[in-house]
Amino acid sequence: MELHKVTLPHRVDDSMAVWEEFKEVSIKYKCVSLGEGAPGMNPPQFLVDAMIESIQEGFNQYTRIMGNPLLVNKIAEIYGKKLNRQVNPLTEVIVGVGAYTLLGSIILALIDPSKNEEIVIFEPCWPCYYDHVQISNAVYRSVPFKLVDGVWRFDPEEFRKTLNEKTKILLLNNAQNPTGKLFSREEYQQISDILKEFPNIIILSDEVYEYLTFDDNEFIHFATIDDNFNKTISVFSGGKLFNATGWKVGWALGPSYLVKAIATIINALVYSTNTPAQVAISKSLDKLTQKGYLGNEDQTYLEYVRSEFQRVRDYMVKEINENMDLPIKALTCESGYFIMVDITDVIPMIPKKYTESHDFEDLQEGESSCNLNRVYMPDGRIPNDLAFCRWMAVERKVMMMPNSLFYYKDSLYKTDNYVRLAICKGLDLSAKAILRLQGKSDQ
Ligand SMILES: Cc1ncc(COP(=O)(O)O)c(C=O)c1O
């Protein structure tokens, strides 16, 4: 029996997550998925062994709220070097249930829900931030990335105008999902200089793809620019780092006054994070950068992962740009799990049933449709990228993500000319997807 008089707060929009529709469509139409950012690779054996060992050694009960001492000590040692400073493991490091829960907890800890405080984010971005903004009762402000000569850039003046005395958090994501952008030192210096006019803004820097930079591109931690460590919380993901996204262990580093506030939320919500996984990660972090991985004395685990991802990126970019029967074009990808593809020229070829209606499925009698995102562009159209992804899922059995869903619901900057493809699935699966996209195979 439903209690009809019960009112629910709907802190977060009830609309489906982008990937929920595509998971369902993908299963129904037997697609190869280039959608969700879950790696095709398994974690390294040394991590798996360390997990078994940790359980056998008895690390099976709750641990310290801010993180198991073995892990926070190791993080302080390794990330202290990356951030060029002495990091206090007990006061400046906090562990949480993946970067995801940490990001949400940090925003909850920092935003006063009664004050219309603002969070500024560059768009397009990882859509989970929107839920975090809503659940904390913050006000969302965005700055658009624009493609300039094939590279995603922002206008510093536009960025400056977005900031004001109500801005509480600037949320940066480097390397960036979905664009594959890496912020350059020059761009970070520009941001840092502008922030000097607004000394009370806290920077939340999501750096879960820090280790995945291609073509010898430089990765820069925002906390290392000027004295920004004192107002920056940098967030990392053990799941992404070790290709173990299901383990859900992440960590954040920042000044103790901010980390303490985050700990109160972690305590309220989860208390402590998976102990054996924390201990296993603490035993494995050094091994990420030790030579000799897979018997190759010149190679570390991280170098191996980076080269595997880059191999997939290069293969996909070449195939998409040179060997397609559809006029689509891969954009530059400097880092991370995804490449963006420009679909502008293929839009006129998308059948009308996808561009003019959400009810694109040819249903048999009694068959129900998939759960679909009934979303529209500001001018009332069905987004072209959504229509394209549905068309490709049904006709070529490949699942991709529409970029328009990486903008806030009523964002003025929404574009629907790009789709996002995962490059984290390994070469075999990527080649299978490419053959299907080329219309050469449905296997
Ligand atoms: C930009 C970004 N931040 C955070 C996360 C979540 O990280 P975790 O798996 O550690 O929760 C993801 C996952 O896709 C991501 O793309």
The ligand as an ORCA input file, in Angstrom:
! r2SCAN-3c Opt
* xyz 0 1
  C      35.539     13.060    -13.361
  C      35.209     11.941    -12.429
  N      35.308     12.136    -11.103
  C      35.030     11.144    -10.225
  C      34.628      9.892    -10.654
  C      34.284      8.832     -9.649
  O      35.406      8.181     -9.135
  P      35.235      6.899     -8.188
  O      35.009      5.721     -9.068
  O      36.521      6.829     -7.411
  O      34.086      7.155     -7.276
  C      34.491      9.659    -12.032
  C      34.003      8.354    -12.519
  O      33.660      8.140    -13.654
  C      34.805     10.695    -12.940
  O      34.712     10.530    -14.276
*
